[in-house]
Amino acid sequence: MDTMTFTPGSSASRRRGTPTGSEGAVAAPVRSRGRRWWRGPDDDPRWARPALLALLLATAAFYVTNLTASGYANSFYSAAVQAGGDSWKAFFYGSSDAASSITVDKPPASLWLMALSVRVLGLSSFAILLPQVLMGVGTVAVVYASVKRYASAAAGLVAGAVMALTPVAVLMFRFNNPDALLTFLMALGAWATMRSIEKGSVRWMVLVGAFIGLGFLTKTLQVLLVVPFFGIAYLVAARTSLPRRVIGALAGVAAMVLSAGWWVAVVELVPASARPYIGGSQTNSFLELTFGYNGLGRINGNESGSVGGGGGGGGWGQTGLFRMFSSSVGGQISWLIPSALILLVVGLVLRGRAPRSDLRRAAYLVWGGWLVVTMLTFSFMAGIFHEYYTVALAPAIAALVGLGGWEAWQRRDRSVGSVTLAAATAAAATWSFILLSRTTAFGPLRIGVLAVGMAAALLLLALRWMHRRAVPLVLAGALAAGLAGPAAYSIDTVQQAHTGSIVTAGPSTGGMGGPGGGGGGRPPGGTGGAPGGTTQAGPAGGMGGLLNASTASSTVVQALRSDASTYTWVAAAIGSQNAAGLQLGSQLPVMAIGGFNGSDPSPTLAQFKQYVAEGKIHYFLAGGGMGGGMGGSGTGSQISSWVQQNFTSVTIGGQTFYDLTQPSSGS
């Protein structure tokens, strides 16, 4: 066979297929500009751009459906968004309240986007969750573009569809946790890494570093899991000299440090008295939060102030190589992991003898390294682990399915191609059957998935002898078998409200989901607390207000708003979720004593006494918060005891408060 160089996705490459072994490398894509934007480049099939637009519009419509049913979703973050919408200081630091007493236990990048939306649209469930939906659509577009450029438009559409229908992605791109922005930024980092490899460009590596740095300002160290293979792929495959590759890698690291470090430097250099307390830390230090509670503590389980964790997974589920396939995690993300791993291994083998700068092998390194490193970390981390973390795997799985499927398809007239396609299809159908068997929610769907998938797998082995008109039907069957299960879980996810700190996609499968968790189904503690949601019963959410906020009654809101301008905080409550319920109801600052679970030493008893003496706090909400967990501070309990001993209790809307302007007799 003659050596061929071709443009991925071009008409020539579609006619001839990819040369195998060392017989050619993927050349840099060349894009002409002969068509209007809705038709795409001239070398694209005529259906490619309309199909992409249809995919993105369908994704947006699907993600927006029933969006506001979740109300304020995770009130812990929604309260910080409300605060950032009222105060630029709270906006900058990611404070839980507009008076900036304490921050959330993450850096604020994801809060910035939601707070800007609230400043434009006003405080509502829709304004808070809309940016998440847009990031979901953006992630689908980035995965499509990344796969299409180095494979084909068809492969890009498959990857985009896999991304859009991954259940945990459907959940998190309709929820207000930081994971949505983190996933989007990591996908952008992978896309920019491939462009830097293709062009041998230092400037593109700077952009990679900027995306990773912003990811750090979203969820600290988790973003670094993708960095090793981004760097390895660039150093190995970039189309430039070795010295320039080293310079590019160093430039990327420098850009990462600068794009994240400016905010960290401000927080660390500003006097503690002039900024909010850093929530989640025991020493009021963002560096401690980064490398402790949100860093090594997640790996070894030694998280000061945590409410669970410990060796072997503790309250966060059993660790081990197959954690991603467990009853609580499997339905969230693992549907196509076996297929993606098969396609990754075969793809690397098939590209093994390609030139150093082979772009498709570089893509396998980028996306495959992302998948393997992140999956192993999640599988063995002993600290806090929630099922929704696995959304970080979705872009890598989707890209590998698209890239590896196209690699095998181009060799469909040879055994290696047809066997690979058949094996990936059979793995997807079999594992989907097992996952669907863990719930009774979808009736006989599992039987249909297994039957169609196995039939498609057998027919894929006979592609070379099949009439060409039958081939699309076989491919449709293979895709249906792989996507039907995730689609069913995703539809179920869209139909349900999700609120609180621990949420999962799809129906219940009996998993634990961590302390107080809701396992594989609905979160504990009700379904609401905001416009568009339903009112949660009781004065506080799960575990005494630790995992979810309550909805403040109209009577409570009226009391908090009475003479509100007189106070810095209209109330104080132990634990961020308890404070969030009051704050979102009144839209006025409420002090979250002790941060998320009441275990942070903020404020100290002496500081709280001073605030009360100065008339800065009106009410104190009785109960709530855990405090003192895993070596955390017991300040919240000290404050609660002091308040009960010295102030008069009042019942407002069925809840017990202490009026801090009314000392009890004899105090």
C-alpha positions as CSV (number, residue, x, y, z in Angstrom):
1,M,0.0,0.0,0.0
2,D,1.3,3.5,-0.8
3,T,1.9,5.8,2.1
4,M,-0.9,8.4,2.4
5,T,-1.3,11.6,4.2
6,F,-4.8,12.9,4.7
7,T,-7.0,15.5,6.3
8,P,-9.2,14.0,9.1
9,G,-12.8,14.2,8.3
10,S,-12.2,15.2,4.7
11,S,-13.9,13.5,1.7
12,A,-10.6,11.9,0.8
13,S,-10.2,10.3,4.2
14,R,-13.8,9.1,4.2
15,R,-13.3,7.4,0.8
16,R,-9.9,5.9,1.5
17,G,-9.8,5.3,5.3
18,T,-6.9,5.7,7.6
19,P,-3.6,4.1,6.8
20,T,-2.6,1.6,9.5
21,G,0.5,0.9,11.4
22,S,3.4,3.2,10.3
23,E,1.9,3.8,6.9
24,G,0.8,7.4,7.6
25,A,0.0,9.9,10.2
26,V,-3.0,12.1,10.7
27,A,-2.1,15.4,9.1
28,A,-3.1,18.7,10.4
29,P,-6.7,19.5,9.5
30,V,-7.2,22.2,6.9
31,R,-10.4,24.1,7.0
32,S,-11.7,26.3,4.1
33,R,-14.3,29.0,4.5
34,G,-16.4,28.6,1.4
35,R,-19.8,28.0,3.1
36,R,-22.0,30.0,5.4
37,W,-21.7,29.3,9.1
38,W,-24.7,27.0,9.3
39,R,-23.2,24.8,6.6
40,G,-19.7,24.5,7.9
41,P,-16.4,24.2,6.0
42,D,-16.4,23.1,2.4
43,D,-14.7,19.8,3.2
44,D,-17.4,18.8,5.7
45,P,-20.4,16.7,4.5
46,R,-23.4,18.8,3.8
47,W,-25.3,17.3,6.8
48,A,-22.5,17.8,9.3
49,R,-23.2,21.4,10.5
50,P,-27.0,21.0,10.5
51,A,-26.6,17.8,12.5
52,L,-24.4,19.6,15.0
53,L,-26.8,22.4,15.4
54,A,-29.6,19.9,15.9
55,L,-27.6,18.1,18.6
56,L,-26.8,21.3,20.5
57,L,-30.4,22.5,20.3
58,A,-31.7,19.2,21.4
59,T,-29.3,19.1,24.3
60,A,-30.3,22.6,25.4
61,A,-34.0,21.8,25.2
62,F,-33.5,18.6,27.1
63,Y,-31.4,20.2,29.9
64,V,-33.8,23.1,30.3
65,T,-36.9,20.9,30.6
66,N,-38.3,20.9,34.1
67,L,-35.2,22.9,35.2
68,T,-36.7,24.9,38.0
69,A,-38.3,21.9,39.7
70,S,-35.1,21.7,41.6
71,G,-35.6,25.2,43.1
72,Y,-32.5,26.5,44.6
73,A,-30.9,23.0,44.1
74,N,-27.9,23.1,46.5
75,S,-28.9,26.0,48.8
76,F,-25.3,26.1,50.2
77,Y,-24.1,27.5,46.8
78,S,-27.3,29.3,46.0
79,A,-27.0,31.4,49.2
80,A,-23.5,32.4,48.1
81,V,-24.8,33.3,44.7
82,Q,-27.5,35.5,46.3
83,A,-24.8,37.1,48.4
84,G,-22.6,37.7,45.3
85,G,-25.6,39.3,43.5
86,D,-25.9,41.8,46.3
87,S,-22.2,42.5,47.3
88,W,-19.1,42.7,45.1
89,K,-17.0,41.8,48.1
90,A,-19.0,38.6,48.6
91,F,-18.8,38.0,44.9
92,F,-15.0,38.2,44.8
93,Y,-14.4,35.9,47.8
94,G,-17.3,33.5,47.3
95,S,-18.9,34.5,50.7
96,S,-21.9,32.7,52.1
97,D,-23.6,35.9,53.0
98,A,-23.5,39.5,51.7
99,A,-21.9,40.7,54.9
100,S,-19.0,38.3,54.2
101,S,-18.6,36.4,57.5
102,I,-17.3,33.2,55.9
103,T,-16.8,31.7,52.4
104,V,-18.0,28.5,50.9
105,D,-15.4,25.6,51.0
106,K,-14.4,26.0,47.4
107,P,-12.9,28.9,45.4
108,P,-15.5,31.1,43.7
109,A,-15.2,30.8,39.9
110,S,-18.4,28.8,39.4
111,L,-20.2,31.2,41.8
112,W,-19.1,34.2,39.6
113,L,-21.0,33.0,36.6
114,M,-24.2,32.3,38.5
115,A,-24.0,35.6,40.5
116,L,-23.6,37.5,37.2
117,S,-26.7,35.7,35.9
118,V,-28.6,36.7,39.0
119,R,-27.4,40.3,38.7
120,V,-28.9,40.4,35.2
121,L,-32.0,38.3,35.6
122,G,-32.8,38.6,39.3
123,L,-32.7,35.9,42.0
124,S,-34.5,32.8,40.8
125,S,-34.0,29.1,40.3
126,F,-33.8,29.7,36.5
127,A,-31.2,32.5,36.8
128,I,-29.0,30.3,39.0
129,L,-29.2,27.1,36.9
130,L,-29.2,28.6,33.4
131,P,-25.3,29.1,33.3
132,Q,-25.0,25.4,34.2
133,V,-27.2,24.4,31.2
134,L,-25.1,26.6,28.9
135,M,-21.9,25.0,30.2
136,G,-23.4,21.6,29.4
137,V,-24.2,22.6,25.9
138,G,-20.7,24.1,25.6
139,T,-19.1,20.8,26.8
140,V,-21.0,18.8,24.2
141,A,-19.8,21.3,21.5
142,V,-16.2,21.1,22.7
143,V,-16.2,17.3,22.7
144,Y,-17.8,17.2,19.2
145,A,-15.2,19.7,17.8
146,S,-12.3,17.8,19.4
147,V,-13.3,14.4,18.0
148,K,-14.4,15.7,14.6
149,R,-11.1,17.5,14.0
150,Y,-9.1,14.3,14.3
151,A,-11.6,11.8,13.1
152,S,-14.8,12.7,11.3
153,A,-18.1,14.6,11.7
154,A,-19.9,11.4,12.3
155,A,-17.5,10.4,15.1
156,G,-17.9,13.9,16.6
157,L,-21.7,13.5,16.7
158,V,-21.5,10.1,18.4
159,A,-19.1,11.6,21.0
160,G,-21.4,14.6,21.5
161,A,-24.4,12.4,21.9
162,V,-22.6,10.2,24.5
163,M,-21.6,13.3,26.4
164,A,-25.1,14.8,26.3
165,L,-26.8,11.6,27.5
166,T,-24.5,10.6,30.3
167,P,-26.8,10.5,33.3
168,V,-24.5,12.3,35.8
169,A,-23.8,15.0,33.2
170,V,-27.5,15.6,32.8
171,L,-27.7,15.9,36.5
172,M,-24.8,18.3,37.1
173,F,-25.4,20.5,34.1
174,R,-28.8,21.2,35.7
175,F,-27.4,21.7,39.2
176,N,-25.4,24.5,40.8
177,N,-22.4,22.6,42.1
178,P,-18.9,23.6,40.8
179,D,-18.5,20.4,38.9
180,A,-20.3,21.7,35.8
181,L,-17.8,24.5,35.2
182,L,-14.9,22.2,36.2
183,T,-15.9,19.7,33.5
184,F,-16.4,22.4,30.9
185,L,-12.9,23.8,31.6
186,M,-11.2,20.4,31.5
187,A,-12.8,19.7,28.1
188,L,-11.6,23.1,26.9
189,G,-8.1,22.2,28.2
190,A,-8.1,18.9,26.3
191,W,-9.2,20.7,23.1
192,A,-6.6,23.4,23.5
193,T,-3.9,20.7,24.2
194,M,-4.7,19.0,20.9
195,R,-4.4,22.3,19.0
196,S,-1.1,23.0,20.7
197,I,0.2,19.6,19.6
198,E,-1.1,20.0,16.1
199,K,0.5,23.4,15.7
200,G,3.5,22.9,17.9
201,S,2.4,26.2,19.5
202,V,3.6,27.7,22.8
203,R,0.7,30.2,22.7
204,W,-1.8,27.4,22.6
205,M,-0.1,25.8,25.6
206,V,-0.5,29.1,27.5
207,L,-4.3,28.8,26.8
208,V,-4.2,25.3,28.2
209,G,-2.6,26.6,31.3
210,A,-5.2,29.3,31.6
211,F,-8.1,26.8,31.4
212,I,-6.5,24.6,34.0
213,G,-5.9,27.7,36.3
214,L,-9.5,28.6,36.0
215,G,-10.4,25.0,36.8
216,F,-8.3,25.4,40.0
217,L,-10.4,28.5,40.9
218,T,-13.4,26.3,40.5
219,K,-12.6,23.2,42.5
220,T,-8.9,23.4,43.5
221,L,-6.7,20.3,43.0
222,Q,-9.2,18.1,41.2
223,V,-8.4,19.8,37.9
224,L,-4.8,18.7,38.2
225,L,-5.8,15.1,37.5
226,V,-5.9,15.8,33.8
227,V,-2.6,17.7,33.7
228,P,-0.1,14.8,33.6
229,F,-1.2,13.3,30.3
230,F,-1.9,16.8,28.8
231,G,1.8,17.5,29.4
232,I,3.0,14.0,28.3
233,A,1.0,14.2,25.1
234,Y,2.4,17.6,24.2
235,L,6.0,16.7,25.1
236,V,5.8,13.5,23.0
237,A,3.8,14.5,20.0
238,A,3.9,18.3,19.5
239,R,5.0,19.2,15.9
240,T,8.0,21.2,16.9
241,S,11.5,20.6,18.2
242,L,12.2,19.2,21.6
243,P,13.5,22.5,23.1
244,R,10.3,24.2,22.0
245,R,8.2,21.4,23.4
246,V,9.9,21.9,26.8
247,I,9.4,25.7,26.5
248,G,5.7,25.2,25.7
249,A,5.2,22.9,28.6
250,L,6.9,25.4,31.0
251,A,4.8,28.2,29.5
252,G,1.6,26.2,30.2
253,V,2.6,25.6,33.8
254,A,3.4,29.3,34.2
255,A,0.0,30.3,32.7
256,M,-1.7,27.9,35.0
257,V,0.0,29.3,38.1
258,L,-0.7,32.9,37.1
259,S,-4.4,32.4,36.1
260,A,-5.0,30.7,39.5
261,G,-2.4,32.4,41.7
262,W,-3.6,36.0,41.4
263,W,-6.7,35.2,43.4
264,V,-4.9,33.0,45.9
265,A,-2.3,35.7,46.4
266,V,-5.0,38.3,47.1
267,V,-6.8,36.1,49.6
268,E,-3.6,35.2,51.4
269,L,-2.2,38.7,51.5
270,V,-5.3,40.6,52.6
271,P,-5.4,40.8,56.4
272,A,-7.9,38.3,57.9
273,S,-9.8,41.2,59.5
274,A,-10.5,42.6,56.1
275,R,-11.9,39.5,54.4
276,P,-14.3,36.7,55.2
277,Y,-13.1,33.5,57.0
278,I,-12.0,30.8,54.6
279,G,-14.7,28.1,55.0
280,G,-13.6,24.5,55.2
281,S,-10.2,25.4,56.9
282,Q,-9.3,25.3,60.5
283,T,-6.7,28.1,60.3
284,N,-8.5,30.6,58.1
285,S,-6.1,29.8,55.2
286,F,-7.0,29.0,51.6
287,L,-3.7,27.1,51.3
288,E,-4.8,24.8,54.2
289,L,-8.2,24.3,52.5
290,T,-6.5,23.5,49.2
291,F,-4.0,21.0,50.4
292,G,-5.9,19.7,53.4
293,Y,-9.7,19.4,53.4
294,N,-9.9,19.7,49.6
295,G,-6.6,18.1,48.8
296,L,-4.7,15.2,50.5
297,G,-7.6,14.8,52.9
298,R,-9.8,13.6,50.0
299,I,-7.1,11.0,49.2
300,N,-6.3,9.6,52.7
301,G,-9.5,10.5,54.5
302,N,-7.9,12.7,57.1
303,E,-10.1,15.7,56.6
304,S,-10.2,18.0,59.7
305,G,-13.8,19.0,60.2
306,S,-15.3,16.3,57.9
307,V,-18.3,14.3,58.8
308,G,-17.1,11.0,57.3
309,G,-14.4,9.4,55.3
310,G,-11.6,7.4,56.8
311,G,-9.7,4.3,55.6
312,G,-11.3,2.0,53.1
313,G,-13.8,4.7,52.2
314,G,-15.5,4.9,55.6
315,G,-18.9,6.5,55.2
316,W,-18.2,7.3,51.6
317,G,-18.4,3.8,50.2
318,Q,-16.0,0.9,49.6
319,T,-12.8,1.9,47.7
320,G,-11.3,-0.4,45.1
321,L,-10.7,-0.9,41.4
322,F,-14.3,-1.5,40.6
323,R,-15.8,1.4,42.6
324,M,-17.0,3.1,39.4
325,F,-19.1,0.0,38.7
326,S,-20.7,-0.3,42.1
327,S,-24.4,-0.1,42.8
328,S,-24.3,3.6,43.8
329,V,-21.9,4.8,41.1
330,G,-22.4,2.5,38.1
331,G,-25.6,4.0,36.8
332,Q,-24.2,7.5,37.0
333,I,-21.2,7.1,34.7
334,S,-20.1,3.6,33.9
335,W,-22.4,2.7,31.0
336,L,-19.7,3.0,28.3
337,I,-16.5,2.7,30.3
338,P,-15.8,-0.9,29.2
339,S,-16.3,0.1,25.6
340,A,-14.2,3.2,26.0
341,L,-11.3,1.2,27.5
342,I,-11.5,-1.4,24.7
343,L,-11.4,1.3,22.1
344,L,-8.6,3.1,23.9
345,V,-6.4,0.0,24.0
346,V,-7.0,-1.0,20.4
347,G,-6.5,2.5,19.2
348,L,-3.1,2.8,20.9
349,V,-2.1,-0.5,19.5
350,L,-3.2,0.4,16.0
351,R,-1.3,3.8,16.2
352,G,1.7,2.2,17.9
353,R,4.0,2.4,14.9
354,A,2.8,5.8,13.7
355,P,5.2,8.8,13.6
356,R,6.0,10.6,16.8
357,S,3.7,13.5,15.9
358,D,0.6,11.3,15.0
359,L,-2.3,13.4,16.1
360,R,-4.8,10.6,16.7
361,R,-2.4,8.8,19.0
362,A,-1.9,12.1,20.8
363,A,-5.7,12.3,21.2
364,Y,-5.7,8.8,22.8
365,L,-3.0,10.0,25.2
366,V,-4.9,13.2,26.1
367,W,-8.4,11.6,26.6
368,G,-7.3,8.2,27.7
369,G,-4.8,9.5,30.3
370,W,-7.6,11.8,31.6
371,L,-10.0,8.8,31.9
372,V,-7.5,6.4,33.5
373,V,-5.9,8.8,36.0
374,T,-9.2,10.3,37.2
375,M,-11.0,7.0,37.4
376,L,-8.2,5.4,39.5
377,T,-8.2,8.4,41.8
378,F,-11.9,8.3,42.3
379,S,-11.7,4.5,42.8
380,F,-9.2,4.6,45.6
381,M,-9.7,7.9,47.4
382,A,-10.6,7.3,51.0
383,G,-12.0,10.8,51.9
384,I,-15.2,12.5,50.9
385,F,-16.5,11.0,47.7
386,H,-19.9,11.7,46.1
387,E,-21.3,10.0,43.0
388,Y,-21.7,13.2,41.1
389,Y,-17.9,13.7,41.1
390,T,-17.8,11.2,38.2
391,V,-19.1,13.8,35.8
392,A,-15.4,14.7,35.4
393,L,-15.1,11.4,33.5
394,A,-17.8,12.0,31.0
395,P,-15.9,14.0,28.3
396,A,-13.1,11.5,28.2
397,I,-15.4,8.6,27.8
398,A,-17.4,10.3,25.1
399,A,-14.3,11.3,23.2
400,L,-12.8,7.8,23.3
401,V,-16.0,6.2,22.1
402,G,-16.0,8.6,19.1
403,L,-12.3,8.4,18.3
404,G,-11.9,4.7,18.9
405,G,-15.2,3.8,17.1
406,W,-14.0,5.7,14.1
407,E,-10.6,4.1,14.2
408,A,-12.2,0.7,14.2
409,W,-14.7,1.7,11.5
410,Q,-12.0,2.7,9.1
411,R,-10.7,-0.8,9.4
412,R,-14.0,-2.6,9.2
413,D,-12.9,-4.7,6.2
414,R,-10.3,-6.3,8.4
415,S,-10.7,-8.5,11.4
416,V,-9.2,-6.0,13.8
417,G,-11.8,-3.4,13.0
418,S,-14.9,-5.6,12.9
419,V,-13.9,-7.5,16.1
420,T,-13.2,-4.3,17.9
421,L,-16.6,-2.8,16.9
422,A,-18.3,-6.0,17.9
423,A,-16.5,-6.2,21.2
424,A,-17.3,-2.6,22.1
425,T,-20.9,-3.1,21.2
426,A,-21.3,-6.3,23.2
427,A,-19.6,-4.8,26.2
428,A,-21.9,-1.8,26.1
429,A,-25.0,-4.0,25.8
430,T,-24.0,-6.4,28.5
431,W,-23.1,-3.8,31.0
432,S,-26.2,-1.8,30.3
433,F,-28.2,-5.0,30.9
434,I,-26.5,-5.4,34.3
435,L,-27.1,-1.7,35.3
436,L,-30.7,-1.8,34.2
437,S,-31.2,-5.0,36.2
438,R,-30.4,-3.1,39.4
439,T,-33.7,-1.2,39.2
440,T,-37.3,-2.0,38.3
441,A,-37.9,1.5,36.9
442,F,-37.5,0.6,33.2
443,G,-39.4,-2.7,32.8
444,P,-38.2,-4.9,30.0
445,L,-35.8,-2.3,28.5
446,R,-32.8,-4.3,29.6
447,I,-34.0,-7.3,27.6
448,G,-34.3,-5.2,24.5
449,V,-30.9,-3.6,25.0
450,L,-29.2,-6.9,25.4
451,A,-31.0,-8.5,22.4
452,V,-30.4,-5.6,20.0
453,G,-26.8,-5.1,21.2
454,M,-25.8,-8.7,20.8
455,A,-27.5,-9.0,17.4
456,A,-25.6,-5.8,16.3
457,A,-22.3,-7.2,17.6
458,L,-22.7,-10.4,15.7
459,L,-23.6,-8.6,12.5
460,L,-20.7,-6.2,12.9
461,L,-18.4,-9.3,12.6
462,A,-19.9,-9.8,9.1
463,L,-19.7,-6.3,7.8
464,R,-17.4,-7.1,4.9
465,W,-20.0,-9.5,3.5
466,M,-23.1,-7.4,4.2
467,H,-25.1,-5.4,1.6
468,R,-24.2,-1.8,2.1
469,R,-27.8,-0.8,2.6
470,A,-28.0,-3.0,5.7
471,V,-25.0,-1.4,7.3
472,P,-26.7,1.7,8.6
473,L,-29.3,-0.5,10.3
474,V,-26.6,-2.4,12.1
475,L,-24.8,0.8,13.2
476,A,-28.2,2.2,14.4
477,G,-28.7,-1.0,16.5
478,A,-25.2,-0.7,18.0
479,L,-25.7,2.9,18.9
480,A,-29.2,2.2,20.3
481,A,-27.9,-0.6,22.5
482,G,-25.1,1.7,23.9
483,L,-27.3,4.8,24.5
484,A,-30.7,3.4,25.4
485,G,-29.8,2.8,29.1
486,P,-28.1,6.1,29.7
487,A,-30.9,7.9,27.9
488,A,-33.5,6.2,30.2
489,Y,-31.6,7.2,33.3
490,S,-31.2,10.7,31.9
491,I,-34.9,11.1,31.2
492,D,-35.7,9.9,34.7
493,T,-33.2,12.5,36.0
494,V,-34.9,15.4,34.1
495,Q,-38.3,14.4,35.4
496,Q,-37.2,14.6,39.1
497,A,-36.3,17.5,41.4
498,H,-32.8,17.4,42.9
499,T,-31.9,19.4,46.0
500,G,-29.4,19.3,48.8
501,S,-25.7,18.4,49.1
502,I,-25.8,14.8,47.9
503,V,-27.7,14.2,44.6
504,T,-27.6,11.3,42.1
505,A,-29.0,10.7,38.7
506,G,-31.6,8.1,37.7
507,P,-33.7,5.9,39.9
508,S,-32.7,4.5,43.3
509,T,-30.5,1.4,43.1
510,G,-29.9,1.0,46.9
511,G,-26.5,2.7,47.1
512,M,-25.4,4.7,50.1
513,G,-24.0,7.9,48.7
514,G,-22.1,8.8,51.8
515,P,-23.4,9.9,55.3
516,G,-27.0,10.6,55.0
517,G,-26.8,10.1,51.3
518,G,-29.6,9.3,49.0
519,G,-27.8,6.4,47.2
520,G,-28.7,6.0,43.6
521,G,-31.9,8.0,43.6
522,R,-33.5,11.0,45.2
523,P,-31.5,13.0,47.8
524,P,-32.7,12.9,51.4
525,G,-34.7,15.6,53.0
526,G,-37.4,16.6,50.5
527,T,-37.4,18.3,47.2
528,G,-37.4,22.0,47.5
529,G,-36.9,25.3,49.1
530,A,-37.2,27.8,46.3
531,P,-39.4,29.1,43.5
532,G,-40.3,26.2,41.3
533,G,-39.7,23.6,44.0
534,T,-41.8,22.2,46.8
535,T,-41.5,23.1,50.5
536,Q,-39.5,20.7,52.5
537,A,-41.1,19.6,55.7
538,G,-39.6,20.3,59.1
539,P,-37.3,23.0,60.3
540,A,-34.2,21.7,58.6
541,G,-32.9,19.3,56.0
542,G,-31.2,16.0,56.3
543,M,-29.0,15.3,59.3
544,G,-30.2,18.4,61.2
545,G,-29.8,20.8,58.3
546,L,-26.3,19.5,57.2
547,L,-27.3,18.3,53.8
548,N,-30.2,20.5,52.8
549,A,-31.9,23.7,53.6
550,S,-35.4,24.3,54.8
551,T,-37.8,26.8,53.3
552,A,-38.3,29.8,55.6
553,S,-42.0,30.4,56.3
554,S,-43.6,33.7,55.6
555,T,-43.8,34.4,59.3
556,V,-40.1,33.8,59.7
557,V,-39.3,36.0,56.7
558,Q,-41.4,38.8,58.0
559,A,-39.6,38.6,61.4
560,L,-36.2,38.6,59.8
561,R,-37.0,41.6,57.6
562,S,-38.3,43.6,60.6
563,D,-35.8,46.5,61.2
564,A,-33.3,44.6,59.0
565,S,-31.4,47.7,58.2
566,T,-30.4,47.9,61.9
567,Y,-28.4,44.7,61.8
568,T,-25.4,43.4,59.8
569,W,-26.9,39.9,60.0
570,V,-30.6,39.4,60.5
571,A,-29.8,36.0,62.0
572,A,-27.1,33.5,62.7
573,A,-27.4,29.7,62.4
574,I,-25.0,26.8,63.0
575,G,-24.2,25.2,59.6
576,S,-24.4,26.7,56.2
577,Q,-27.5,25.0,55.0
578,N,-29.5,26.2,58.1
579,A,-28.3,29.7,57.4
580,A,-29.0,29.3,53.6
581,G,-32.6,28.5,54.1
582,L,-33.2,31.7,56.1
583,Q,-31.0,33.8,53.8
584,L,-32.7,32.7,50.6
585,G,-36.1,33.3,52.1
586,S,-35.4,36.7,53.4
587,Q,-32.6,37.7,50.8
588,L,-30.8,39.3,53.7
589,P,-27.4,38.3,55.3
590,V,-27.5,35.3,57.7
591,M,-24.3,34.3,59.4
592,A,-23.3,30.6,58.9
593,I,-21.6,29.7,62.2
594,G,-18.9,27.1,61.6
595,G,-19.3,27.0,57.9
596,F,-20.8,24.0,56.1
597,N,-21.2,21.6,59.0
598,G,-20.5,23.9,61.9
599,S,-17.0,22.6,62.5
600,D,-15.0,25.7,61.4
601,P,-13.8,28.1,64.2
602,S,-15.7,31.0,62.7
603,P,-16.6,33.1,64.5
604,T,-15.0,32.4,67.9
605,L,-17.1,32.7,71.0
606,A,-15.4,36.0,71.8
607,Q,-16.1,37.4,68.4
608,F,-19.7,36.3,68.5
609,K,-20.1,37.9,71.9
610,Q,-18.7,41.1,70.5
611,Y,-21.1,41.1,67.5
612,V,-24.0,40.6,69.8
613,A,-22.8,43.4,72.1
614,E,-22.6,45.7,69.1
615,G,-26.1,44.8,68.0
616,K,-25.0,43.3,64.7
617,I,-27.1,40.1,64.9
618,H,-30.8,39.9,65.5
619,Y,-31.8,36.2,65.9
620,F,-30.1,32.9,66.5
621,L,-31.6,29.8,65.1
622,A,-31.7,27.0,67.7
623,G,-30.1,23.6,66.7
624,G,-28.5,22.5,63.5
625,G,-25.0,21.7,62.4
626,M,-22.8,18.9,63.7
627,G,-19.5,20.6,64.6
628,G,-16.4,19.0,66.0
629,G,-16.3,16.3,63.4
630,M,-12.9,14.7,62.6
631,G,-11.0,17.2,64.7
632,G,-13.0,20.2,63.7
633,S,-13.8,23.1,66.0
634,G,-16.5,22.9,68.7
635,T,-17.0,26.7,68.6
636,G,-20.6,26.3,67.3
637,S,-21.6,24.3,70.4
638,Q,-20.0,26.9,72.6
639,I,-21.9,29.7,71.0
640,S,-25.2,27.7,71.1
641,S,-24.7,27.0,74.9
642,W,-23.9,30.7,75.6
643,V,-26.9,31.9,73.7
644,Q,-29.3,29.5,75.4
645,Q,-28.0,30.6,78.8
646,N,-28.3,34.3,78.2
647,F,-31.1,35.1,75.8
648,T,-34.9,34.6,75.5
649,S,-36.2,31.9,73.1
650,V,-39.1,32.8,70.8
651,T,-41.1,30.6,68.5
652,I,-41.6,32.0,65.0
653,G,-43.4,30.0,62.3
654,G,-42.9,26.8,64.3
655,Q,-39.2,27.2,64.7
656,T,-37.2,28.2,67.8
657,F,-35.1,31.3,67.7
658,Y,-33.3,33.3,70.3
659,D,-33.7,37.1,70.2
660,L,-30.2,38.4,70.7
661,T,-31.6,41.8,71.6
662,Q,-33.6,40.4,74.5
663,P,-31.3,39.0,77.3
664,S,-33.0,36.5,79.6
665,S,-33.6,37.6,83.2
666,G,-30.6,37.4,85.4
667,S,-28.1,37.1,82.5
